[in-house]
Amino acid sequence: MPMILIIDFGSQFNQLIARRVRECQVYCQIEPPHISVHAIRKLNPQGIILSGGPSSIYAQNSPKIDKAIFDLGLPVLGICYGMQFMIATLGGTVNKARKREYGFAELRIKKETGLFKGLPAHTVCWMSHGDSITKLPRGFQSTATTDNTNYAATANPRKRLYGVQFHPEVEHTPKGRIILRNFLFDVCGCKR
């Protein structure tokens, strides 16, 4: 059975992420970050979603998952903290933002491909973060910006690694369901 694995970094929206996946008629399972890579292989997911969370990735006790998940060859979508974790783990830099972003933001999409296939060049998204990416790892590119964030979305299409600083799972991101569907069906190749 096709399935998506959601890693729970403590987001208040974990169940909502799962609900959005299930609304697309794709099975998903939520697991804690201490799940082993061996256990992930046994689950045989078609893709992984790294949730948001309340921590800063550079805080001493922030949740982390084994970085070997990025070597499994599976598509990964990092949301908010999940994207920051991915970027920092793969050699990029995340710092305290000069301005915390909370609420609606205008998202400017650079290319209407990948996660953003079928979306207009400008749309609204819901932000909730105090940290921001300041440097991308090799192979990554910025795919969307806001007034306060140069890296509102990032991608390494060759490795099928994607990240969004905003929350596509909430109603306040009107095109969020399209973004999640693009990840599930176009990137991961899920079937309903």
Steps between C-alpha positions, in 0.01 A plus 500: 500500500642843410573700812650827615697522823454816706770575756359680802731782612238626746284708270149587610403421140625139471151352495397763248788402269383138527141604432603687183691194377203275575263740325706420189418131567861417584581300812742662745653424836639739764818395681731673750844627392680221687369242250797312356597499134462120512138540615438755225633255240262233634204740468605558137344846462475672163597828662566673831355822640697670778254702709543841653561542870546757775878455542796677346719253315812635671351459851673234707204266541326563168351187339710333233470196278789293366646695207528171308134553397636735235702211355201266454422642156147587611327832432493720809287806569606712796239738642622797710728342767519191276649707217740674738613162636558367148694809389720514813566125495609507134746788543293818483458763771199595711505805730262703710295710258549876509120520501271224626233415244156411629183519296420551136782566253508547125687208345688578179563179308808498278402202280159343471640146503553229761299581812364813332370345178166657411533791742502871417830690534361681807287341770439528873654272763498469879831553677594427860875504560772681692796341319592525133736337254795724416703261282394202290691171473658404168241387247213701652334807352248752624163436334288766674545813710301739718582856605676370811637165380728434204453127548124459547534178298803301388565197284764258393298345214772250406482343848125569533550704818255787550430748776249770580534753782124551508220259593325349195277285723301790651193669349685834509720376213228483231717311247654273764299194401627532142858518631448183707330323208794591274737346754293185544418426137763675284805469724430178694291325232229395747182341377166562668 
